[in-house]
Amino acid sequence: MSRLHVFADEAGNFDFSRNRGASKYYIVATITAHSCGFGTELLDLHRDLAWRREPVKGFFHATTDAQRVRDEVFNVICRHDFTLQATIMEKSKAQLATRATDSTFYKTGWLYHFRHGLKNSVNRAEEFMVSAASVATKKRQTDFEDSIRAVVGQFMHHKPKWVVSTWRAHCDPCLQFADYCTWAIQRKWEMQDTRSYDLIKDRITYEFDLWEHGTTHYY
């Protein structure tokens, strides 16, 4: 059975302003793989780092991990076979209707991401699962999971078996793997820092600036 695993994460926030702390971009990203072996290896690495008394926390999280921990995580990432897709949304170019609610904005990103970045890959698989990192509140998590399910269903109604699920990243090391890849892409776009991006750029099959040709900024 050809089963494809899709692990999804996002970067950026829903602060549509020029305030300090507001991200310039919102990024929807996915990794796809036919095996989840990298998750097992990340768990092994976590135990090994703890044994060596490295500053490892309860789970891997690229934003807060020490650089020497990141280096070891990326060493694991680079040993595995996967592909990476990212849709980049420059928030100030989003029309008011597109950002009327957080879930509307999120669903817009997922719609274009799935249509252009994922559809061909999942079409080649007999069945697939989309696992997404959950967000802060239960209501928002439900809204976002419903958004993903609606987008997938729009294009994959002919598929006999597909599943969408969301849970906290600390529950699944494969989501931590996706977090690291998404963080690397965010660093490139927000800060022009390509140190980590350069390690994984050969795995990227889709990286698209959704409103690249837009000239109007709405705030």
Secondary structure, DSSP 4 states (H G I P E B T S, - for coil): --EEEEEEEEES-S--SSSTT--SEEEEEEEEES--HHHHHHHHHHHHHHHTT----SS--TTTS-HHHHHHHHHHHTTS--EEEEEEEEGGGS-TTTTSSHHHHHHHHHHHHIIIIIHHHHHTSSEEEEEEE--SSHHHHHHHHHHHHHHHHHHHTT-S-EEEEEE-GGG-HHHHHHHHHHHHHHHHHHH---TTHHHHGGGEEEEEETTTT------
